[in-house]
Amino acid sequence: MRTDMTETGTDAEPQVVELAASRVTPWQAGVGVIAPYDFALDRELWRWTPDDVSLHITRLPYVHVPVTVDQAAALSRAEQVDPAVRALLAPEPRAIGYACASGSFVHGAEGEGLLHGTMLEAGAPRAVTTSGALIRALGALDLRRIAVVTPYVDSVTERLLSYLGEHGVEVTSSVGLGLLSHIWQVTYAAVSDAVHSVDHPDAEAVYISCTNVLTYDIIAPLERELGKPVLAANQVTMWALLADADRHAVAHGQGLLNATAPSRV
């Protein structure tokens, strides 16, 4: 309750303003996110998150190597992932996501499966990896030929292309930006230019890899410009993670989310 004093002539009259307060506590579901130590885009993940869901984010331990195959391999080790999962269990998340593209494709389909299994064995009620989510998204949209944009050096990009090949996905064209650090600083303009440069008539969609690449605001405009789906690492991760928590990711005009939205009938 707040009391304001207003003056009328020489008299001061108390004005009582009652602040409404709901007695119903809003219920929050929770999902956990395991991110690399250099992940800088927490806010982007929250933008896909509906209001009745909380994100519980933890980071993998620091490793003193640039963004290379060695870094990706270090980030996917069971001895790093297991305690990260366990650190998220106290708030009882409905699902836990491993939000690192390279760490989940670096050892191919078998490595992604082992990573997924490590998360479940550590106690995750449901487990999602970025690269596993990509394959789910491609299946949901019935896509088999894609163009690929990455921020990586060639050796890392090649691991992604090999992973996709194991799942029967044809890569019509690809481009890597050759970055070894500070990937989160890549601009929307640079990502858009790369997407346009790599698009191919035979590509049914374009995929933008790496969870440290900003993409939320440019996915829908790029889809309109190209006339085909544009998928991104953070998008597919949050889409799959929230689906496993019985929720739907939030975004306007993104093809993956529109195509998989719950029926309103």
N, C-alpha and C positions, 0 to 999 in steps of 0.2 A: 504494500500500500504506500502511495506517495501523497503527501499533503503539500499543495501549492498555496501561497498567500498572494492574493490580488487585492489591490487597493481601490476602494470606491470612495472618492472624496477623502474624508479624514478617517474612515473606518477600514480596518483590515479584516476581510472576510476569508475564512479558511475554505478552500475548495478541495474536496477529497476526490482523488482519481484512483479508482480501483484497477489494478492490473490483472487482466484475465490470466488464469493459469490452468492448463489442462491437468486433470488428475490421472490421465492415461499416459503411461510411459511408452514412448515409441519403441517398438521392438526392432532390433538390429540383427540380421544374419551376419556372419563373418566369413571371410575367405582369407587364406594366407598366401603371401607372395614371397618367394625366395628370389632375390635379385643379386647380380654380381656386385662386387665391392665398389665398382665405379659407376653404378647405375645412377643417373641424374634426373630421371623423368618420373618421379613419384606422382607428380600432379597429373601427368598424362594418363596414368592408370586410373586415377580417381575420376577422370572425366567420363570414362566408360562405365563407371560404377553407379548403380541406382541408389536412390536416397536411403533405402532400407537395408543397405549393405555397408559394412565397415571393412576396410582393407587392413590386414595385419602384415606389415612388411618387415622382413629381415634381410640382412646382406651376408653373402659368403665372405670368408676371410680374404684379406688382401694378399695378392701374389705380385711379386716385383718383376713382371714381364709385360711387354706391350701386347696389343691385340693381335695375337698370332694363334696358330694351331696349339702351341704350348699353353697359352693362356686358357683357351677353350677347354683343353684337356684337364688342366688344373681345376677349373671351375666345376667340372662334372664328376670329380672323384667322390666315391661313396663316403669316405671319411670326412668330407666337407659337407655333403648334402644331408647326411643322416642327422647330425646335430642341428642343422638349420631347420629341418622339419620338426624336430622335437622342441625347438625353441618356440615354435608357433602353436603348439598343441594346447597350452593352458587356456586361451580364450575360446577353445572349441570351434575352430573354423569348420565350415561344411565341406570345404575342399581346399587343397593347397596347390599353387602353381609354381613351377620352376620357370622364371621369366628370363631366360637367356637362350637366344637362338643358337649361337655357335656351340655353347656348352652342351646342347641337346642334339646336335647333328654331327659333332666332330668325330664320333666313333660309329657313325652310320646308324642304320636301323636297329642293329643289335645293341649298340650303345644307348640309344634312346630307350629301348625296352628295359635295359638294366637300370637306367636312371629312374624310370617310372617305377620299377619294382623296388628300388631302394627307398623311394618316397613312401610307398605303401607299407613296406616292412618297418619303417621308422614310425608309423602310426597315422599317416595321412588318411583321412576317411575316403577321399577321392583325390587322385593325382593327375596333374596336367603338366606337360612340358610345352614350350613354345613350338618346337619342331613337330611334336605329336599333334598339337592343336592345328598346325598348318595342314597336315594330312587330313585331319577331320574336316577342316573348312573346305578343302578341295573336294572331298567326297560329298559334302553337303550341297555344294554347288555343281557337282558333276563335271569337274574340270580336270583335264589330263594334259594340256599343253600350256605352259606359262613362260613368261619372260621374267627375269630376276634382276633386281637391283640390290647390291650390298655395299656397305661402307668398307669392306674388308680388303686385305691384300689377297693376291690371287690364290695362294695356298689354302686360305680359309674358304674363299668362294668355291673352290673346287670341291671341298668336302661337302658343302651344301648341295652342289649339283649331283654329286655321287649319291647322297642321301635321297634326293628326290628320285633319281633313277632307280634306286632299290624299291621304291614304291610305285613304279610304273608311270612316273610323271616325266613327260618330255619337256626339256628346257629349250625353247626356240632361240633364245638369245640371253646374254647376261652381261652385266657391267659391274665392276667393283671400283670403289673410289680410292682404294689403296691406303686407308687410314690406319695408323697404329695407336692412336689415342684421341681423346677429346671428341669422340664421335657425337656426343650429345649437342655439340655446337654446329653441326651441319644444318644449314638453313632450309626452310621450306622451298625456296627457289632452287637450291642445288638438288634437292630430292626430286622436285618436279621436273627439272631439266633431265636428270638421269632417267626418270620414268619415260619421258617422251623419247629419249634417245634409244632406249632399249626395246620399246614396244615394236611388235612384229605382227604382220597380218595373220600369221598362223597362231599367234598366242591368244588363248582364250581369256587370259587374265595376266596381271602383273603382280609380282610379290616383292615387297620391300622388306628385306631382312634386317635383323638386329633390334633388340628392344631398347637400345640407346639412341635410336633415330626417331625424331619427332615426326608424327604423321597424322595425328587426329584430325586437324582442320583441312588437310589437303586430300584426304581419301575421296570424299564425295565429289569435289570439283574435278579431280583427275578422272574419276569414273565417267562423269558427264563428257569430258573432253575426249576420252579414248573410246567411249561406248562399250566398255567392258569392265568386269570387276577389278578392283585394286585391293589387294590384301596387304596387311602389314603385320609385323611381328607382335607388337603390343595389342593390336586389334584382335588377332586370332587367339592370343593367349587369354585376354580378358573375356572374349566371347565363349571360349570353351570352359574357362574356370567358372564363370557365372552360370553357365548352363548346368555344370555339375553341382552347383549350389541351388539349382531350381530357380534361377533368376535369368533375366535377359539384359545384355549389355545395352548401354544408352548411347545413341548417336543419331543424328539426323541425316538421312540420305545415303547411308553406307550400304552397299548392295548385300554384303554378307548378313548384316543384321536385319535388313528388310526381308530378305529371302527366308530367314529362319525365325522370324518373329512368331510368337504364339498366335494361334488363330483367334480372331475376335468373335467368331460365330458361336 
